[in-house]
Amino acid sequence: MYQTTYHRPSSVAEAVRMLGEAADGKFLGGGQTLIPTMKQRLAAPSDVIDLRHIAELKGITVSGRDVRIGAGTTHEEVANHSGLAAVCPAICYLAGHIGDPHVRHMGTIGGSISNNDPAADYPSAMLALNAMIHTSKRALSADEFFTGLFGTALDEDEIVTAVSFTAPEKAGYAKFPNPASRYALTGVFVAKRPEGVRVAVTGAGEDGVFRATAIENALSRSFEPSVLDGIAMPADGLMSDIHASAEYRANLIVVMAKRAVQAANG
């Protein structure tokens, strides 16, 4: 690891100021991506600004079906929040199957969506839930926030502070995990509302998380796994790597969508 200067701000405003004063600073959420990258000398920020101790970034609020999750909330806290489980158990399930216990106790929802790894779980939930991403400057819909592979609409000095959404009537998540990392080879989050169904896919797209409109249209007609029989997702635009081919991932999208719907229906 290259030499760096560590900072521990106590507020979002202080963190933004510290970044502005740094030659090449980086924000640290849970550290599950940045720290390993620094250890491998693939990143060498002059300053690391640790967001983990900022109180205003923490906590989960559930009011009726309206949910707000602070960006500094860990996966473990999301997984075990009883109020959240009462209105949207799918996101608790998702959080409880991220990585291993170490990752779940350190990693944060804000860090995950800010990094937008193509195999991360949370981006699919945010997109399917039509969540709002709140930052130190503004609020963006998930459709606006995720812009491509490891890409977001965040400015360099912008910090995700919270996510919010209204819990749908039903939601479910299913993924085919890499057996070593627990990253999604393919994961599908489905959310049903009176106005229709949103379906988001992670782990499969060459350009990161995306919505599966063909599956959305089918499930909007009937929210049952059987309506997906015969649907074939195209392999164009899907990843091929040492873990799975694009064709295999195309098949997994439908299989995981069926399992997600089954989970949503209880």
KEFI-485068 format. One line per 3 residues: number of its first residue (from 1); for each residue x, y, z of N, C-alpha, C, O, CB. Coordinates in steps of 0.05 Angstrom, whole numbers, always signed. Atoms other than C-alpha are relative to their C-alpha. Glycine has a CB too. Layout:
N
NUM) X Y Z X Y Z X Y Z X Y Z X Y Z  ... $
% end
This chain:
266
1) +17 -24 +0 +0 +0 +0 +18 +25 +0 +37 +26 +15 -19 +0 +25  -15 -25 +0 +25 +70 -17 -7 +17 +24 -28 +13 +37 -6 +15 -26  +5 -17 -22 +30 +123 +36 -24 +18 -5 -28 +27 -28 +25 +18 +6 $
4) +23 -17 +2 -34 +162 +49 -5 +15 +26 +6 +6 +47 -25 -16 -8  +7 -14 -24 -62 +212 +99 -29 -6 +7 -47 -2 -10 +5 +31 -3  +27 +8 -9 -122 +189 +139 -14 +23 +15 -2 +37 +31 +2 -25 +19 $
7) +16 -21 -13 -178 +237 +159 -26 -13 +11 -37 -32 +0 -7 +23 -20  +25 +11 -13 -238 +224 +205 -19 +24 +6 -20 +33 +28 +7 -15 +26  +19 -23 -4 -291 +279 +195 -24 -8 +17 -30 -32 +19 -9 +11 -27 $
10) +24 +5 -16 -351 +286 +240 -26 +9 -12 -47 +6 -1 +3 +13 +27  +24 -9 +14 -399 +316 +190 +5 -2 -30 +28 -4 -40 -7 +29 +7  -2 +1 +30 -414 +313 +115 +14 +25 -10 +31 +23 -28 -28 -3 -12 $
13) -13 -25 +9 -394 +386 +107 +30 -1 +4 +45 +8 -13 -12 +24 +15  -28 +2 -6 -327 +373 +140 +14 -19 -20 +36 -14 -29 +5 -9 +29  -11 +20 +19 -315 +312 +95 +4 +13 -28 +24 +9 -41 -18 -25 -2 $
16) -2 -13 +26 -329 +353 +32 +22 +21 +0 +37 +23 -19 -27 +14 -7  -22 -20 -2 -282 +408 +56 +27 -14 -1 +45 -5 -15 -2 +16 +27  -25 +14 +0 -227 +357 +69 +7 -10 -28 +31 -9 -36 -1 -24 +20 $
19) -6 +10 +28 -234 +328 -1 +10 +23 -17 +28 +20 -33 -25 -13 -12  -8 -23 +15 -229 +398 -30 +28 +9 +5 +42 +20 -12 -19 +22 +5  -27 -8 -8 -164 +409 +7 +21 -20 -8 +45 -15 -6 +1 +6 +29 $
22) -19 +22 +6 -133 +343 -14 +9 +1 -29 -5 +10 -47 -13 -28 +6  -10 +1 +27 -89 +334 -75 -15 -21 -17 -22 -15 -40 +30 -7 +0  +14 +21 +13 -123 +269 -94 -14 -18 +21 -5 -40 +26 +19 -18 -19 $
25) +13 +14 -22 -171 +248 -39 -21 -19 -9 -32 -17 -32 -12 +20 +18  +21 +19 +5 -220 +191 -36 -17 -3 +25 -6 -4 +48 +11 -28 -9  +18 +6 -22 -281 +180 +8 +1 -30 +6 +2 -46 -13 -29 +10 -6 $
28) +1 +27 -9 -282 +116 +48 -27 -6 +13 -34 +7 +33 +23 -7 +19  +26 +7 -12 -350 +84 +61 +5 -23 +20 +12 -18 +43 -20 -9 -22  -6 +23 -16 -343 +13 +88 +28 -11 -4 +38 -27 +11 -20 -22 -4 $
31) -28 +8 +6 -275 +3 +56 +2 -27 -14 +25 -37 -17 +15 -1 +25  -2 +27 +11 -293 -63 +23 +10 -1 -29 +17 -22 -39 -27 -13 +1  -12 -2 +27 -270 -39 -46 +26 +16 +1 +46 +8 -10 -20 +12 -19 $
34) -23 -18 +1 -222 +19 -34 +24 -12 +14 +46 -11 +3 -7 +26 +13  -23 +10 -15 -178 -15 +19 +14 -23 -15 +38 -22 -17 -8 -9 +28  -14 +21 +15 -164 -79 -21 +13 +11 -26 +35 +2 -33 -20 -22 -8 $
37) -12 -12 +24 -151 -36 -83 +26 +14 +7 +45 +13 -8 -20 +19 -13  -24 -13 -9 -101 +5 -44 +22 -20 +8 +45 -16 +2 -6 +19 +24  -20 +20 -8 -68 -57 -16 +14 -12 -24 +38 -19 -23 -14 -23 +16 $
40) -12 +10 +25 -57 -82 -87 +14 +21 -16 +24 +15 -38 -22 -13 -17  -13 -23 +13 -29 -14 -105 -12 +7 -27 +1 +16 -46 +30 -6 -5  +15 -8 +24 -83 -4 -158 -12 +28 +4 -22 +40 -15 -21 -20 -6 $
43) +9 -27 -6 -103 +61 -123 +19 +12 +20 +29 -2 +38 -29 +0 +11  -19 -13 -18 -59 +112 -88 -10 +28 +7 +3 +47 -1 +28 +1 -13  +9 -27 -7 -101 +169 -60 +19 +14 +19 +31 +1 +36 -28 -2 +12 $
46) -17 -15 -19 -63 +224 -25 -12 +1 +27 +2 +2 +47 +5 +28 -11  +15 -2 -25 -117 +227 +28 -24 -19 -1 -37 -21 -21 -9 +30 +5  +24 +16 -3 -170 +179 +53 -18 +13 +21 -9 +18 +44 +7 -30 +8 $
49) +18 -14 -18 -231 +212 +84 -22 -20 +8 -39 -27 -7 -13 +25 -15  +17 +21 -11 -268 +162 +128 -27 +11 +8 -29 +28 +25 +14 -13 +24  +27 -9 -5 -343 +171 +128 -14 -16 +21 -37 -11 +28 -16 +0 -25 $
52) +14 +20 -18 -358 +115 +178 -8 +12 +27 -25 -1 +40 +18 -23 +4  +5 -11 -27 -361 +160 +239 -18 +25 -1 -19 +40 +19 +26 +6 +15  +17 -23 +3 -410 +212 +213 -29 -9 +8 -41 -25 -6 +0 +11 -30 $
55) +26 +9 -11 -474 +204 +254 -23 +5 -19 -42 -10 -20 -5 +14 +27  +23 -7 +17 -519 +239 +203 -3 -19 -24 -24 -19 -37 +4 +28 -10  +1 +19 +22 -504 +183 +153 -12 -27 +9 -14 -45 -8 +27 -4 -13 $
58) +8 +26 -11 -530 +127 +198 -29 -1 +6 -43 +19 +10 +16 -6 +25  +27 +4 -9 -597 +97 +214 -20 -7 -21 -17 +0 -44 -9 +23 +15  +23 +8 +17 -661 +69 +185 -25 +11 +12 -31 +7 +36 -1 -31 -4 $
61) +25 -10 -9 -728 +103 +189 -22 -11 -17 -21 -11 -42 -1 +31 -1  +23 +11 +14 -794 +69 +171 -24 +14 +11 -31 +12 +34 -2 -31 +4  +25 -15 -7 -857 +112 +171 -22 -10 -18 -23 -2 -41 +4 +31 -2 $
64) +19 +13 +17 -916 +72 +146 +15 -17 -20 +28 -36 -12 -17 +22 -16  -15 +15 +20 -889 +46 +80 +23 +16 -12 +36 +7 -31 -19 -9 -22  -22 -17 +9 -839 +102 +70 +25 -7 +16 +25 -8 +40 -7 +30 +3 $
67) -25 +10 -11 -768 +80 +82 +23 +20 -7 +25 +29 -29 +7 -29 -10  -24 -16 +5 -704 +121 +90 +23 -15 +14 +22 -21 +38 -3 +29 +10  -24 +14 -10 -636 +87 +100 +24 +18 -3 +31 +26 -25 +4 -28 -14 $
70) -25 -17 +2 -574 +128 +117 +22 -15 -15 +24 -39 -13 +9 +7 +28  -21 +12 +17 -516 +117 +71 +21 -15 +16 +33 -34 +5 +13 +21 -17  -20 +13 -16 -470 +96 +128 -11 -24 +15 +3 -36 +31 +10 +19 +20 $
73) +12 +23 -13 -517 +40 +150 +12 -26 -12 +14 -28 -37 -31 -1 -4  -13 +24 +9 -483 -28 +145 -21 -20 -11 -45 -19 -5 +16 -13 +22  +17 +21 +10 -510 -88 +108 -13 -16 +22 -36 -25 +21 +16 -19 -19 $
76) +10 +16 -23 -517 -125 +174 -24 +15 +14 -43 +2 +22 +22 -4 +21  +22 -15 -12 -561 -69 +202 -25 +0 -17 -47 -2 -7 +9 +29 +4  +23 +2 +19 -606 -70 +140 -12 -28 +3 -36 -31 +4 +9 +6 -29 $
79) +10 +28 +0 -611 -146 +143 -16 -6 +25 -35 -23 +24 +24 -19 -1  +13 +7 -25 -634 -146 +216 -18 +21 +12 -24 +21 +36 +22 -6 +20  +17 -21 -10 -679 -86 +221 -29 -9 -2 -40 -14 -24 +3 +26 -17 $
82) +27 +12 -1 -748 -110 +243 -21 +18 -14 -39 +8 -27 -8 -4 +29  +20 -18 +13 -786 -48 +219 +2 -1 -30 -18 -1 -44 +5 +28 +9  -4 +3 +29 -756 -54 +150 -10 -27 -10 -22 -29 -31 +30 +4 -7 $
85) +9 +27 +7 -770 -128 +148 -30 -2 -2 -41 -18 -17 +11 -21 +20  +29 +0 -1 -843 -114 +163 -12 +11 -26 -34 +3 -34 -11 +15 +23  +11 -13 +24 -852 -72 +100 +14 -8 -26 +1 -7 -48 +1 +30 +2 $
88) -15 +8 +24 -798 -96 +52 +21 -21 +7 +45 -16 +7 +14 +24 -13  -19 +21 -8 -768 -163 +73 +21 -7 -22 +42 -17 -16 -15 -25 +7  -18 +6 +22 -735 -170 +4 +27 +14 +3 +48 +2 -3 -12 +6 -27 $
91) -25 -14 -2 -683 -117 +18 +16 -10 +24 +41 -9 +24 -5 +30 +2  -14 +12 -23 -667 -148 +86 +13 -27 -9 +36 -33 -2 -20 -6 +23  -12 +25 +10 -657 -215 +51 +24 +6 -17 +45 -8 -14 -22 -15 -17 $
94) -23 -8 +17 -612 -182 -1 +24 +6 +17 +46 -4 +12 -8 +24 -18  -23 -9 -16 -569 -149 +52 +12 -23 +16 +36 -24 +20 -9 +22 +19  -9 +23 -16 -564 -214 +92 +16 -20 -16 +27 -38 -5 -22 -13 +13 $
97) -14 +19 +17 -534 -250 +32 +23 +14 -16 +32 +3 -36 -19 -13 -20  -24 -13 +12 -479 -200 +14 +25 -11 +13 +28 -10 +38 -2 +31 +4  -27 +9 -10 -409 -229 +21 -2 -19 +24 -17 -38 +24 +15 +24 +8 $
100) -2 +16 -24 -392 -258 +89 -5 +19 +24 -8 +43 +20 +28 -14 +2  +5 -18 -24 -402 -232 +161 +18 +24 +2 +8 +46 +9 +2 -16 +25  -18 -23 -1 -341 -188 +157 -9 +22 -19 -11 +46 -11 +29 -8 -7 $
103) +9 -19 +20 -365 -154 +94 -26 +13 +9 -29 +38 +7 -4 -13 -27  +26 -11 -8 -436 -146 +122 +2 +19 +24 -13 +38 +26 -19 -23 +7  -4 -18 -23 -411 -114 +186 +15 +25 -6 +14 +45 +9 +14 -15 +23 $
106) -16 -23 +7 -365 -65 +151 -11 +15 -24 -12 +40 -24 +28 -9 -7  +10 -13 +24 -396 -51 +83 -25 +15 +4 -41 +8 +22 -5 -21 -22  +23 -17 -3 -448 +3 +75 -16 +2 -26 -5 -2 -47 +8 +28 +10 $
109) +17 -3 +24 -506 +15 +28 +9 +23 -17 +9 +21 -41 -30 +4 +8  -9 -23 +15 -479 +83 +9 +26 -6 -16 +28 +2 -39 +5 +23 +18  -24 +7 +14 -411 +55 -8 -5 -19 -23 +7 -16 -44 +19 -14 +19 $
112) +6 +19 +21 -441 -1 -49 -11 +13 -24 -2 +8 -47 -19 -21 +10  +12 -12 +23 -484 +42 -93 +18 +21 -12 +17 +26 -37 -27 +12 +7  -18 -20 +11 -431 +96 -100 +22 -13 -18 +30 -2 -38 +14 +15 +22 $
115) -20 +15 +16 -381 +44 -126 -13 -13 -25 -1 -14 -46 +13 -22 +17  +15 +12 +22 -435 +11 -170 +15 -22 -15 +17 -22 -39 -7 +22 -20  -13 +24 +12 -397 -53 -181 -21 -15 -16 -44 -18 -7 +12 -19 +23 $
118) +20 +14 +17 -431 -92 -238 -12 -25 +12 -32 -35 +3 +12 -6 -26  +10 +24 -13 -440 -152 -192 -10 +5 +28 -17 -14 +42 +21 -21 +1  +10 -6 -27 -462 -116 -129 -31 -3 +1 -44 -2 -19 +7 +29 +8 $
121) +28 +6 -4 -531 -130 -100 -18 +25 +1 -39 +26 -12 -4 -17 +25  +18 -23 -6 -558 -63 -77 -9 +16 -25 -32 +25 -25 +15 +19 +18  +10 -15 +23 -560 -28 -146 -26 -11 -12 -43 +5 -21 +21 +2 -21 $
124) +25 +12 +11 -613 -77 -169 -24 +7 +17 -46 +12 +7 +3 -30 -3  +22 -7 -18 -655 -63 -107 -8 +29 -4 -32 +36 -5 +8 -5 +29  +6 -29 +3 -650 +13 -116 -15 +5 -26 -34 +21 -27 +26 +16 +0 $
127) +13 -4 +26 -670 +8 -189 -28 -11 -1 -46 +1 -11 +17 -12 -23  +26 +13 +0 -727 -40 -179 -20 +14 +19 -44 +15 +13 +2 -29 +8  +17 -14 -20 -754 -2 -118 -5 +29 -8 -20 +44 +6 +13 -1 +27 $
130) +3 -28 +9 -751 +64 -158 +8 +19 +23 -6 +38 +29 -29 +5 -8  -9 -15 -23 -711 +92 -100 +11 +28 -8 +18 +32 -31 +22 -16 +15  -14 -26 +3 -687 +163 -91 +27 -1 +14 +29 -12 +36 -18 +23 +12 $
133) -27 +0 -12 -613 +172 -78 +5 +29 +8 +7 +47 -8 +22 -10 -21  -5 -27 -11 -600 +232 -32 +29 +4 +3 +44 -13 +13 -16 +4 +26  -28 -6 -2 -533 +266 -34 +4 +26 +15 -15 +39 +24 +13 +2 -28 $
136) -7 -26 -13 -497 +325 -3 -9 +24 -16 -7 +46 -6 +30 +1 +6  +8 -23 +17 -522 +367 -61 -29 -2 -10 -41 +19 -15 +18 +0 -24  +25 +2 +14 -588 +339 -88 -12 -28 +5 -2 -44 +21 +4 +4 -31 $
139) +13 +27 +0 -635 +279 -97 -3 -9 -29 -12 +7 -46 -27 +1 +16  +2 +11 +26 -633 +234 -157 -16 -26 +1 -14 -41 +20 +28 -5 -12  +13 +27 +2 -677 +176 -179 +21 -20 -7 +42 -14 -18 -23 +0 -22 $
142) -19 +22 +6 -642 +109 -185 +4 -2 -30 +27 -8 -39 -10 -27 +11  -3 +1 +29 -655 +112 -260 +20 +21 -9 +35 +16 -28 -27 +6 -14  -19 -21 +7 -614 +176 -263 +28 -5 +12 +48 +2 +1 -10 +28 +10 $
145) -24 +2 -15 -562 +156 -212 +20 -20 -12 +44 -13 -15 -6 -10 +28  -18 +21 +11 -533 +92 -244 +4 +6 -30 -15 +5 -45 -11 -28 +5  -5 -9 +28 -499 +112 -309 +17 -20 -16 +22 -15 -40 +15 +26 +1 $
148) -15 +19 +15 -459 +51 -329 +20 -15 +18 +18 -13 +43 +16 +13 -22  -19 +17 -15 -403 +3 -308 +16 +17 +20 +32 +34 +11 +18 -15 -19  -14 -15 -22 -376 +30 -241 -6 +30 -3 +8 +46 +9 +30 -5 -2 $
151) +6 -29 +4 -409 +96 -262 -25 +9 +14 -45 -5 +15 -2 +5 -29  +23 -13 -12 -456 +142 -225 -1 +29 -8 +19 +39 -20 +0 -4 +31  +3 -28 +6 -481 +213 -233 +13 +18 +21 +11 +42 +20 -29 +8 -2 $
154) -13 -15 -21 -441 +234 -171 +22 +18 -10 +38 +10 -27 +10 -18 +22  -23 -17 +5 -395 +294 -176 +23 -10 +18 +18 -25 +37 -7 +30 +6  -24 +9 -15 -324 +284 -148 -3 +7 +30 +7 -8 +47 +25 +13 -11 $
157) +2 -9 -28 -342 +322 -84 -27 -6 +12 -34 +7 +32 +7 +29 +3  +27 +6 -9 -411 +293 -75 -1 -26 +15 +11 -46 +8 -19 -1 -25  +3 +23 -18 -430 +244 -20 -29 -10 +0 -47 +6 +4 +10 +6 +28 $
160) +26 +11 -4 -489 +197 -19 -6 +1 +30 +10 -8 +46 -2 -29 -11  +7 -3 -28 -525 +212 +47 -22 -19 +9 -23 -27 +32 -8 +29 +6  +22 +18 -7 -586 +167 +44 -13 -10 -25 -9 +1 -47 -21 +14 +19 $
163) +18 +9 +21 -633 +127 +1 -28 -2 +12 -31 -7 +35 +9 -28 -12  +28 +1 -10 -709 +129 +6 -17 -13 -22 -12 -11 -45 -10 +28 +8  +19 +12 +18 -766 +91 -25 -26 -6 +15 -27 -8 +39 +11 -26 -13 $
166) +26 +10 -12 -839 +72 -14 -1 -30 -5 +2 -39 -28 -24 +15 -13  +0 +29 +2 -844 -2 -1 -22 -9 -19 -45 +1 -17 -4 -13 +27  +21 +9 +19 -881 -38 -58 -19 -20 +14 -15 -28 +36 +14 -13 -24 $
169) +19 +21 -10 -939 -87 -50 +15 -26 +6 +11 -39 +26 -23 -4 -20  -16 +24 -3 -891 -144 -61 +27 +4 -12 +31 +20 -31 -14 -24 -14  -27 -1 +11 -817 -152 -74 +15 -25 +6 +10 -39 +26 +16 +25 +12 $
172) -16 +24 -4 -767 -208 -81 +27 +3 -13 +30 +18 -33 -14 -24 -10  -27 +0 +12 -694 -219 -95 +11 -28 +0 +8 -43 +19 +19 +19 +16  -14 +26 +2 -656 -280 -120 +25 +4 -16 +25 +19 -36 -19 -21 -13 $
175) -25 -1 +15 -585 -288 -142 +14 -27 -1 +10 -44 +16 +19 +21 +12  -17 +23 +3 -538 -341 -167 +28 +10 +8 +41 +24 -8 +0 -12 -29  -25 -12 -9 -476 -326 -125 +25 -14 -9 +25 -38 -12 -1 +1 +30 $
178) -26 +12 +3 -404 -336 -141 +7 -14 +27 +4 -2 +48 +22 +22 -7  -4 +14 -25 -386 -390 -90 +22 +10 +18 +22 +5 +42 +5 -29 -6  -22 -11 -16 -323 -354 -67 -6 +27 +11 -3 +32 +35 +26 +1 -17 $
181) +4 -28 -8 -341 -281 -65 -28 +7 +9 -32 +27 +23 +8 +18 -23  +29 -5 -4 -417 -285 -60 -10 +24 -17 -33 +32 -14 -5 +5 +30  +11 -19 +19 -421 -231 -113 -20 -15 -18 -19 -39 -21 +24 +12 -17 $
184) +20 +12 +18 -479 -242 -161 +11 -6 -27 +20 +12 -42 -24 +18 -2  -4 +6 +28 -463 -280 -224 -24 +11 -16 -21 +21 -39 +4 -31 -5  +24 -14 +10 -534 -258 -238 -19 +2 +24 -24 -17 +38 -14 -16 -24 $
187) +20 -4 -21 -584 -228 -189 -23 +17 -12 -19 +34 -28 +13 +15 +24  +24 -13 +10 -655 -204 -202 -17 +9 +24 -24 -7 +41 -16 -18 -19  +18 -11 -21 -697 -158 -157 -26 +8 -15 -25 +22 -35 +13 +25 +14 $
190) +27 -7 +12 -772 -152 -173 -16 +15 +21 -15 +9 +45 -15 -26 -9  +17 -16 -18 -820 -101 -143 -27 +5 -14 -28 +16 -36 +13 +26 +8  +27 -3 +11 -896 -100 -155 -14 +23 +14 -16 +24 +38 -16 -26 +3 $
193) +17 -23 -9 -938 -37 -149 -25 +0 -16 -26 -13 -37 +15 +27 -2  +25 -1 +16 -1009 -22 -173 +5 +10 -28 -9 +1 -47 -20 +18 +14  -5 -11 +27 -980 +16 -232 +17 -18 -18 +21 -12 -41 +13 +27 +2 $
196) -16 +18 +16 -936 -42 -254 +22 -12 +16 +24 -9 +40 +11 +15 -24  -22 +15 -13 -874 -83 -240 +26 +11 -11 +29 +16 -35 -3 -30 -6  -28 -7 +8 -801 -62 -241 +18 -23 +6 +16 -35 +28 +9 +26 +14 $
199) -19 +22 -3 -747 -114 -251 +28 +10 -7 +32 +21 -29 -8 -24 -18  -27 -9 +4 -673 -99 -244 +19 -23 +2 +16 -41 +19 +8 +22 +19  -19 +23 +2 -615 -145 -261 +29 +10 +7 +38 +30 -4 +0 -12 -28 $
202) -28 -5 -6 -545 -144 -231 +17 -24 -6 +7 -46 -8 +4 +9 +30  -19 +22 +5 -483 -186 -245 +1 -10 -28 +17 -28 -34 -8 -22 +18  +1 +11 +27 -500 -197 -318 +7 +20 -22 +18 +12 -42 -28 -11 -5 $
205) -3 -20 +22 -496 -132 -358 +28 +10 -3 +42 +15 +16 -18 +23 +5  -26 -11 +6 -433 -109 -392 +2 +29 +10 +24 +39 +16 +6 -1 -30  +0 -28 -8 -454 -38 -373 -12 +3 +28 -21 +25 +35 -16 +17 -20 $
208) +10 -2 -27 -475 -54 -302 -30 -7 +3 -41 -20 -15 +5 +27 +11  +28 +7 -6 -545 -58 -271 -18 +11 -22 -13 +33 -33 -7 +12 +28  +19 -9 +20 -604 -53 -318 -28 -11 +6 -31 -30 +21 +9 -8 -29 $
211) +27 +10 -3 -679 -62 -322 -7 -19 -22 +1 -15 -45 -20 +23 +1  +7 +20 +19 -708 -123 -357 -29 +6 -8 -48 -4 +5 +3 -29 +11  +27 -9 +7 -768 -93 -393 -18 -23 -10 -42 -22 -4 +2 +21 -22 $
214) +17 +22 +10 -792 -158 -426 -12 -15 +24 -35 -23 +24 +16 -19 -17  +9 +13 -24 -797 -190 -357 -20 +18 +15 -40 +8 +26 +23 -8 +18  +19 -19 -12 -830 -127 -329 -27 -2 -13 -48 -3 +1 +11 +28 -1 $
217) +25 +1 +14 -883 -129 -382 -16 -25 +5 -41 -24 +9 +4 +3 -30  +14 +25 -5 -899 -202 -371 -11 -1 +28 -34 -9 +32 +19 -24 -5  +9 +1 -28 -903 -196 -295 -21 +21 +6 -37 +18 +25 +24 +4 +18 $
220) +21 -20 -4 -946 -133 -301 -27 -11 -7 -48 -2 +2 +6 +25 -16  +25 +13 +7 -998 -177 -334 -9 -20 +21 -33 -23 +27 +2 -14 -27  +5 +20 -21 -993 -232 -282 +25 -4 +16 +46 -13 +5 -10 -27 -13 $
223) -23 +2 -17 -946 -233 -223 +4 -28 +10 +1 -34 +34 -2 +20 +24  -4 +28 -6 -932 -307 -226 +25 -10 -15 +29 -2 -37 -25 -17 -7  -24 +10 +14 -868 -345 -243 -6 -13 -27 +10 -11 -46 +14 -21 +17 $
226) +7 +14 +25 -904 -385 -297 -2 +18 -24 +1 +8 -47 -25 -15 +4  +3 -17 +23 -915 -324 -341 +27 +5 -14 +28 +15 -36 -12 +27 +8  -26 -3 +11 -840 -323 -353 +9 -24 -17 +30 -24 -29 +21 +6 +21 $
229) -6 +24 +17 -841 -392 -386 +0 +9 -29 -18 +22 -39 -21 -23 +5  -2 -7 +28 -818 -384 -457 +14 +26 -6 +21 +31 -29 -27 +0 -12  -15 -25 +4 -785 -316 -447 +30 -6 -2 +41 -20 +15 -6 +21 +23 $
232) -29 +4 +4 -714 -316 -474 +14 +27 +0 +8 +43 -18 +6 -17 -26  -16 -25 -1 -667 -259 -455 +22 -2 -20 +36 -22 -21 +10 +5 +28  -22 +0 +19 -618 -240 -509 +27 +2 +14 +29 +14 +35 -2 +24 -20 $
235) -27 +0 -12 -544 -251 -494 +15 +26 -8 +36 +31 +4 +15 -24 -9  -13 -25 +8 -525 -186 -529 +2 +19 +23 -18 +24 +37 -14 +13 -24  -4 -20 -22 -496 -136 -479 +4 -13 +27 +6 +2 +47 -24 +17 +1 $
238) -5 +14 -26 -486 -189 -425 +30 -8 +2 +44 -11 -18 -18 -25 +3  -28 +7 -4 -419 -206 -394 +7 -29 -5 -10 -47 +0 +8 +7 +29  -12 +26 +1 -377 -266 -411 +27 +1 +13 +43 +19 +7 +3 -10 -30 $
241) -25 +0 -14 -320 -283 -365 +7 -28 +9 -6 -47 +0 +0 +19 +24  -8 +27 -9 -285 -341 -330 -22 -14 +16 -21 -38 +20 +26 +2 +16  +21 +12 -18 -347 -351 -286 -24 -10 -16 -36 -30 -8 -8 +20 +20 $
244) +24 +7 +15 -403 -354 -338 +0 +15 -27 +10 +37 -29 -25 +7 +16  +2 -12 +27 -417 -340 -411 -25 +18 +0 -42 +17 +18 -3 -22 -21  +23 -18 +4 -466 -287 -435 -25 -17 -3 -46 -9 +7 +4 +18 -24 $
247) +23 +16 +4 -513 -342 -457 -10 -13 +26 -34 -15 +31 +6 -23 -21  +8 +12 -26 -512 -375 -389 -13 +21 +18 -33 +16 +31 +25 -12 +14  +12 -22 -16 -526 -308 -355 -28 +7 -11 -46 +13 +5 +19 +25 +0 $
250) +27 -5 +11 -584 -296 -403 -20 -19 +11 -43 -11 +17 +1 -1 -31  +18 +20 -12 -615 -360 -379 -5 +4 +29 -27 +1 +40 +10 -28 -5  +2 -5 -28 -600 -344 -307 -19 +23 +7 -33 +23 +27 +28 +6 +12 $
253) +18 -22 -5 -638 -278 -312 -28 -9 +3 -42 -1 +22 +2 +21 -23  +28 +10 -1 -703 -314 -326 -4 -18 +25 -24 -16 +39 -7 -15 -25  +2 +18 -23 -689 -368 -274 -1 +16 +27 -18 +10 +44 +23 -20 +0 $
256) -1 -16 -24 -672 -317 -220 -25 +17 +3 -35 +22 +25 +25 +17 +1  +26 -16 -1 -733 -274 -239 -22 -17 +10 -39 -8 +27 -6 +11 -28  +21 +18 -10 -778 -334 -228 +3 -5 +30 -17 -4 +44 +2 -27 -15 $
259) -4 +4 -29 -747 -347 -160 -6 +25 +16 -16 +23 +38 +29 -9 +5  +6 -25 -14 -752 -274 -141 -30 +4 +3 -40 +12 +24 +12 +24 -14  +30 -2 -1 -827 -274 -158 -11 -19 +20 -29 -13 +35 -12 -4 -28 $
262) +9 +20 -19 -837 -338 -120 +5 +9 +29 -12 +5 +46 +14 -27 -4  -6 -10 -27 -803 -307 -59 -18 +23 +7 -28 +25 +30 +29 +10 +1  +18 -23 -5 -845 -243 -66 -28 -9 +6 -41 +3 +22 +0 +18 -24 $
265) +26 +10 -5 -908 -284 -67 -2 -17 +25 -24 -27 +32 -9 -16 -24  +0 +14 -25 -888 -319 -4 -2 -30 -2 -2 -44 +19 -23 +9 +16 $
% end
